[in-house]
Amino acid sequence: MNREEFQQAKMFMFTDIFREIELGRASAHEAGKAALTEAGVRLGGGNFLAALGLLCYTEFGGKLKYHCKRNGRDHASENFNLFFDDLGSAYKAFRAEGHNVYDIFRCGLAHEYYVKRSCTIAMLGTDIPAGIRILPDGRYEFIVERYCLDLKRAFDELETEFYPAPEASA
């Protein structure tokens, strides 16, 4: 994948997710609710679809960066887990605590159309250390906005690593 293809893929991924976040944000305010309703747009954002996309994009980032293969085939869970850890120390610690994020969240949403444990998928929230966590009552929570910001940062770092900015000519 060359720089232009990478940038296009990144733009497609994050433009779609940020649009859903903004729909969620607009739905949380009276003026936004009225405008969306008048335009015939259902209130809220696509929580489930955004979460699924973000988890698939995590696997994609891992495939690009780590190229993990077994028997000549991509090793999806290993690619996912390594890039998930790149999202930040809170994510790495979460997985290290024994939470099988790939199976419970990514495979659950992609193949069974639900998180494999009790979970809430919230659209908005940035005042927490990670976009995925376990609550005191044992339920999981996935916060699209926080996860998206952390994944975007990881993709920005990947872009810098793989495609350094061309040096300015003197």
N, C-alpha and C positions, 0 to 999 in steps of 0.2 A: 504494500500500500504506500503510495507516494504522499507527500505533504498535502497536496491539493485534495486527494481522495480522503485522507484523514480529516482534514478540516471540514470537508463537506459532510462526512459521516457525523462528526461531532456537532456540527450546526443542526443537522436533521434531528439528532437525538435530543439535544438540549432545548431547541426551539419548541418542539412538541411538549416536552415535560414542563417547561416554564409557562407555556400557554395554559396548561391544565392547572398549574399552581395559581396563575392569575385569575382563572375562572373561579377557583375555590376562594380566592381572596375577595373577588367582586361579590360572590354569593354571600359573604359574611357581613356585607354592609347594605343598608336599606337602599341607597341610591343605585348600587350595583345590582341588587336583586330586581329592582324595578326596570332598569335598563335591559338586563338579560331576559326578563320575562316578556317585556315589550318586543324584543327581537326574536322571541320564540325559542330561546336557548334555555334548556333545563338548568336549574340551579346546581351548584357544586362543580367539582372537577372530577375527572376520571381517576379516582383514588386507586382502584384495583389495576386499571390499565397502566397508570403511571408507575405503580410499584413493580408490576411485571416488567415493563420496559426497562426500568432502572436495574433490576436484577439481571436481565439479559445483557444489558450494556456492560455490567460488571464482568460477566463471563467473556464478552467480546474484548474488553480491555485487557483481561488476563491472557487471552489467546494472542493478542498483538504483542504484549510485553514479554510473556514467559514461554510461549510456544510449547506448552507441555503436551507430550504425546505418549501413548502407550500402544505398542504393536502397530505403529505407523498411523494411528488415528488420534485426533485431538482428545485430550483428557479433560473434559469439560469441568468437572468438579475441582480439579487441581488448578486450572486456569482461573476459575471463579474465586477460589479461596485465597490464592496469592494476591489477586487484585483487590479483593475485599479487604485484606489486611492493609493494602496501600491506602485505603480511605482514611486511615488515622489510627492512633493508638487505642481509642475507645472501641473501634471495630475489631482490631486485632485481639484485644483483651476479651471481648464478647465471645469471639470464636474459641479463644483459648480456655474459656470457662466451660467448654463442652457443647456449645450450641451449634448444631449442624445446620448452619444457615443455608447452605446449598440445597440440602434435602428439604428442610422445613419450609423455606420461603421460595427459593427459585424453582425447584422442581414442583413444589406444591402449587404455586400459582401457574406455572407453565403447563403442567400435565394433569393436574387434578382440579384446577380452578378455585383453589382455596389454600390458605396457609394451613399446614398440617397440624397446627396447634391453635388454641384459642388466641385470637389476634385481632387487633383493631388496626386498620390502615387509615391514618389521618393525613390530610393534605398539607396542612399548615403547621409550622413550628420550627424555630431556629434556635431557641434558647436552651438547647440540650446538647450534650457532647456528641451524640451520634444519632443517626436516623433510624436505628433499630435497637430495641432494648427489651428487657423483660421487666414487667411491673412488679411491685411488691406482692400482688396477689397471684403471681405466676403466669399471668397472661402476657403475650408478646404485644409489642406496638411497633409499627413501621410508620415513620413520619416522612412523607414524600419530599417535602421541601428541604429538610435537613440533609437527607440522604443525597438528594440531587446536588446540592451545593458541594458536598464532600466528594461526590463522584466527578463533578465538573472540575474541581481542583485537581483530582488525580489524573483526569484526562489532559488538563492543561500541563501538568508536570510531565506526563508521557509525551506530549507533543514537543515540549522543550528538550526532552532527552533524545527523542528520535529525529526531530527536525529542528535543530538549532537555528535561530534567526540568522539569516545571511549577514555577514559583516558589512558594515557600511563602507563604501569606497571613499577614499580620502580625496 
